[in-house]
Amino acid sequence: MNYIILDNELTVWAVAIGVALTVSFALFIIKRVLVKRLGAYAAHTETYLDDLAIKVLSATHPLFIVLIGLF
């Protein structure tokens, strides 16, 4: 029973979806850790660049992260 969807077997699609989910999950974890650690670091500095980096990372939309994972 080999199912072909858009010229790819079902197992290939399953592996691709698994990789995309794993990468997306890893990116969510990395974002969370970066925001937390950069926030702790930014509390001890007086520059605005680290505060800006925290705001940008915090404002990253989850859909963007999922799309990067799919890419």
N, C-alpha and C positions, 0 to 999 in steps of 0.2 A: 504494500500500500504506500506508494510514493505519491504524495500530493505535490503538485507544482503550482505555485502562486507567483505570478509575474516572473516566470522563467527561473525561479529558485525553489528548491525543495523546502518542505516544512521545517526540517531540522536546521537548515541554514537560517531561516527566519527566527527560529527559537533561539539560536546562538546569538544572532544579532540583537534581538530584544534583550536577552540576558546581559550582554555586554553593555548595551545602552543604559539599562537600569543600574548596573554596577557602577558605571562611570558617573551617572547622575547622582547616585547615593554618595559616592566618594567626593564629588564636588560639593554636595551639601555639607558633608562633614568637614571638609577643608575650609569652606566658608565660615562655618560656625567656630572652628578653632582659631582661624585667623582673626575674626572679629573679636573674640574673647581675649586673645593674647595681645593683639594690637591695642585693644582698649585698655588693658592693664599697662602697657607701655606708654600709651598716650597720656595717661593720668599723671605721669611723672615728667612730661616734657612741656615746653611752652610753645612749640611750633604748631601751626594750624594744619600742616600737611598730613600729619598722622590722624588728626581729627577728620579731615576731609576723606582720607582713605577709609576710615571706619564708616562714615556716612555712605560712601559709594558702595562699599561691600554690603552694608546692611540694606541698602535700597535695591540690590540686585534682585530682579524679579525671578521667582521660581521657574517660570516658563522659559526664561533665558537659560537657566542652568540645565533644564531638561533638553532644550534644543542643542546645547553644546554636547550633552551626553549622547544625543542621537547622531550628531555629526561624527 
